[in-house]
């Protein structure tokens, strides 16, 4: 099947543009993160002055034609709004890069690690736009991008593969079904893992009791521990059945391609281990005695297993799923 080099070039350009936009949004979010505390202090002082002035000299609001000046939004909020706006553009460009790669190769764009990581990070960003849209969650975008940006950098450098046909084993209608579901679930697990990491930090630095250390200053901008724990749980609830369905559909594909449903291939084994870990997290999270840092650590272990499955199994271990496309 001939490759459309022009469309493939536009796909790469869209990916690079999305990466540049994410970096710009990250800088804006860092600036928003740094100015949040100053804005809160200034707002509190202004409110105290207004209350003191109102108590000593009441303002006559009956004068006709007097315009009431609305208070300006603090710098932190304006920077956050700007970052969120360009993140939407970045996600649209990343999705466009996936679609264009598919048109360039005349196949579903999930035939190598570059395309898989692109799909997974796009899923994480789309979930982030939905789950982190509230002002209270705005500060969490910094930590999501801390994971997404390095993954995209690795995808565009170490993992990059030119647009090309896939190996015969992947020329199946199961490719878009199985791999899309697994990639989407992996992307959602990324958001869940970040939330659990921040939950552990919040447990050490409770809201309103932050220390003056570096981690205390970082935790000051975060939501409370309960909010972070709830975010991790809700995203895992969505990702877990998706990932489980992807594993099951992969077994069905394996039976059609290799004549067996399960063969304890390294990829299959680690995927099953990750699924068991996430099942243990959901069970621990539903058990009242484990609704603390223990459940969060299990969730982080599941995220580490997902990263191990993505990089070590694909790039180091040889197996039937060695389709990284790095050669």
C-alpha positions in Angstrom: 0.0 0.0 0.0 1.6 3.3 -1.1 2.2 5.9 1.6 1.1 9.5 1.1 4.2 11.4 2.1 2.5 14.8 2.0 -0.2 13.8 4.5 2.3 12.0 6.6 4.4 15.3 6.8 1.3 17.2 7.8 0.6 14.6 10.5 4.1 15.1 11.9 3.7 18.8 11.7 0.4 18.7 13.7 2.1 16.5 16.3 5.0 18.9 16.7 2.7 21.9 16.9 0.6 20.2 19.6 3.8 19.5 21.5 4.9 23.1 21.3 1.5 24.3 22.4 1.6 21.9 25.4 5.0 23.3 26.4 3.6 26.9 26.1 0.6 25.9 28.2 2.9 24.3 30.8 4.8 27.6 31.1 1.6 29.5 31.6 0.4 27.0 34.1 3.7 27.3 36.0 3.3 31.0 36.1 -0.3 30.6 37.3 0.9 28.2 39.9 3.5 30.6 41.1 1.1 33.6 41.3 -1.8 31.9 43.0 -0.6 32.5 46.5 0.2 36.1 45.9 -3.3 36.7 44.3 -5.0 35.0 47.3 -3.1 37.2 49.7 -3.9 40.3 47.7 -7.5 39.4 47.4 -7.8 38.8 51.1 -6.2 42.1 52.0 -8.4 44.0 49.5 -11.5 42.4 51.0 -10.4 43.4 54.5 -9.9 47.0 53.3 -13.3 47.1 51.7 -15.0 45.7 54.7 -13.2 48.2 56.9 -14.1 51.1 54.6 -17.7 50.0 54.4 -18.0 49.9 58.2 -16.6 53.4 58.6 -18.1 55.2 55.6 -21.1 53.7 53.9 -21.2 54.3 50.2 -24.3 55.9 48.7 -25.5 53.6 45.9 -28.5 55.7 45.0 -26.6 58.2 42.8 -28.0 57.8 39.3 -25.5 57.1 36.5 -22.8 55.8 38.8 -21.1 52.8 37.2 -20.0 50.0 39.5 -16.6 48.7 38.5 -16.4 45.0 38.5 -13.3 43.6 40.2 -10.6 42.4 37.8 -9.8 38.7 37.7 -6.5 37.9 39.5 -3.5 37.1 37.4 -3.5 33.5 38.4 -7.0 33.0 37.0 -6.3 34.8 33.8 -3.1 32.8 33.2 -5.0 29.6 33.9 -7.8 30.5 31.5 -5.2 31.3 28.7 -3.5 28.0 29.3 -6.7 26.0 29.2 -7.7 27.8 25.9 -4.5 26.9 24.1 -4.6 23.3 25.5 -7.9 22.8 23.6 -6.1 23.8 20.4 -3.2 21.5 21.3 -5.5 18.5 21.8 -7.3 19.3 18.5 -3.9 19.3 16.7 -2.8 16.0 18.4 -6.0 14.3 17.4 -5.5 15.7 13.8 -2.0 14.2 13.7 -3.5 10.8 14.6 -6.2 11.1 11.9 -3.7 12.3 9.3 -1.4 9.5 10.0 -4.3 7.1 9.4 -5.1 8.7 6.0 -1.4 8.7 5.0 -1.0 5.0 5.7 -4.5 3.9 4.7 -4.8 2.0 8.0 -5.7 2.6 11.6 -2.8 4.5 13.1 -1.8 2.1 15.9 0.8 0.0 14.4 3.9 1.0 16.4 4.9 2.5 19.7 5.0 6.1 18.3 1.4 5.8 17.3 0.3 4.0 20.5 1.9 6.7 22.8 0.4 9.4 20.7 -3.1 7.9 21.1 -2.6 7.3 24.8 -1.4 10.8 25.6 -4.2 12.2 23.5 -6.7 10.2 25.5 -5.1 11.5 28.7 -5.5 15.1 27.5 -9.1 14.7 26.4 -10.0 13.1 29.8 -8.1 16.0 31.4 -10.2 18.6 29.6 -13.3 16.9 30.9 -12.2 16.0 34.5 -10.1 19.0 35.2 -12.3 21.7 33.7 -13.2 23.2 37.1 -11.2 26.1 38.6 -10.4 23.9 41.6 -8.6 21.4 39.4 -6.7 23.9 37.3 -3.5 23.4 39.3 -3.5 19.7 38.5 -2.8 20.4 34.8 0.8 21.1 35.7 1.4 17.6 36.9 -0.5 15.9 34.0 1.7 17.8 31.5 4.8 16.8 33.5 4.0 13.2 32.4 2.5 13.9 29.0 5.2 16.2 27.6 8.1 13.8 28.3 6.1 10.9 26.8 5.4 12.9 23.7 9.1 13.9 23.5 10.2 10.3 23.7 7.5 9.4 21.1 8.8 12.0 18.7 12.5 11.0 19.1 13.3 7.6 20.5 10.0 5.9 19.5 9.4 7.7 16.2 8.6 5.5 13.2 8.0 6.7 9.7 4.6 6.3 8.2 4.6 2.8 6.7 2.5 -0.3 6.3 2.1 -2.6 9.3 3.4 -6.1 9.6 1.0 -8.8 8.3 0.0 -9.9 11.8 -1.5 -6.5 12.4 -3.6 -6.3 9.3 -6.8 -7.2 11.0 -10.0 -5.4 11.9 -9.1 -6.3 15.6 -6.3 -3.7 15.5 -8.5 -0.6 15.8 -10.8 -2.4 18.3 -8.2 -3.9 20.7 -5.4 -1.3 20.6 -7.7 1.7 20.7 -9.4 0.5 23.8 -6.1 -0.4 25.5 -4.5 3.0 24.6 -7.5 4.9 25.8 -7.6 3.0 29.1 -3.8 3.6 29.5 -4.3 7.3 29.0 -7.0 7.5 31.6 -4.8 5.6 34.0 -2.2 8.3 33.6 -4.6 10.9 35.0 -5.5 8.5 37.9 -1.8 7.9 38.7 -1.0 11.6 38.8 -4.0 12.2 41.1 -2.9 9.4 43.5 0.7 10.8 43.7 -0.7 14.3 44.5 -3.0 12.7 47.1 0.0 11.2 48.9 1.6 14.6 48.9 -1.6 16.2 50.3 -1.8 13.6 53.0 1.7 14.7 54.2 0.8 18.3 53.8 -2.9 18.7 54.9 -4.8 21.6 53.6 -4.3 24.6 55.9 -1.5 22.9 57.7 1.2 23.2 55.0 4.8 23.6 56.2 7.2 26.2 54.9 9.3 23.6 53.1 9.4 23.2 49.3 6.7 20.4 49.3 4.6 22.5 51.6 4.6 25.4 49.2 3.8 23.0 46.3 0.9 21.5 48.2 -0.6 24.9 49.0 -1.9 25.1 45.4 -3.4 21.7 45.4 -7.1 20.7 46.2 -7.7 18.9 49.4 -6.8 15.2 49.8 -10.4 14.0 49.5 -10.9 15.8 46.2 -7.6 14.2 44.8 -8.6 10.7 46.1 -12.0 11.1 44.5 -10.5 12.1 41.2 -8.1 9.1 41.2 -11.0 6.7 42.0 -13.4 8.1 39.4 -10.8 7.9 36.6 -9.8 4.4 37.5 -13.5 3.4 37.5 -13.6 4.5 33.9 -10.3 3.1 32.8 -10.5 -0.3 34.5 -13.4 -1.8 32.5 -11.9 -0.3 29.3 -8.5 -1.9 29.9 -10.1 -5.2 30.9 -12.2 -5.2 27.7 -9.1 -4.5 25.7 -7.3 -7.5 27.3 -10.3 -9.8 26.6 -10.6 -8.6 23.0 -6.9 -9.1 22.6 -7.3 -12.7 23.7 -10.0 -13.2 21.1 -7.7 -11.7 18.4 -4.9 -14.0 19.6 -7.1 -17.1 19.1 -7.9 -16.0 15.6 -4.2 -15.1 14.8 -2.2 -17.7 16.7 -4.7 -20.4 17.5 -4.9 -19.8 21.2 -6.5 -17.3 23.6 -3.7 -17.0 26.1 -0.1 -18.0 25.9 1.6 -16.1 28.8 3.5 -13.9 26.3 5.4 -11.2 28.2 2.9 -8.5 27.1 0.0 -10.6 28.1 1.5 -11.5 31.4 2.3 -7.9 32.4 -1.1 -6.7 31.2 -2.8 -9.2 33.4 -0.6 -8.2 36.3 -1.5 -4.5 35.8 -5.2 -5.5 35.6 -5.0 -7.4 38.9 -3.2 -4.5 40.6 -6.0 -2.1 39.5 -8.6 -4.5 40.6 -6.8 -4.6 44.0 -6.9 -0.8 44.1 -10.6 -0.6 43.5 -11.2 -3.3 46.1 -8.9 -1.5 48.6 -10.6 1.8 47.8 -14.0 0.3 48.5 -12.8 -1.1 51.9 -13.2 1.4 54.7 -10.0 0.4 56.5 -7.9 1.0 53.3 -9.1 4.4 52.3 -5.8 6.1 53.1 -2.4 6.1 51.5 -2.3 2.3 51.2 -4.9 2.3 48.4 -3.2 5.1 46.7 0.1 3.2 46.7 -1.6 0.3 45.0 -2.9 2.7 42.3 0.6 4.0 41.7 1.9 0.4 41.5 -0.6 -0.2 38.7 0.6 2.9 36.9 4.2 1.8 37.2 3.2 -1.6 35.8 1.6 0.1 32.8 4.7 2.1 32.1 6.8 -1.1 32.4 4.5 -2.8 30.0 4.8 0.0 27.5 8.5 0.6 27.5 10.4 -2.4 28.9 8.3 -5.1 27.4 8.1 -3.5 24.0 11.7 -2.3 23.8 13.7 -4.9 25.8 11.8 -8.1 26.1 11.2 -10.2 22.9 7.8 -11.7 22.4 4.8 -12.0 20.0 3.9 -8.4 20.7 7.2 -6.9 19.6 5.8 -4.4 17.1 7.5 -1.3 18.5 8.6 -0.2 15.0 11.9 1.0 16.3 13.9 -0.7 13.6 
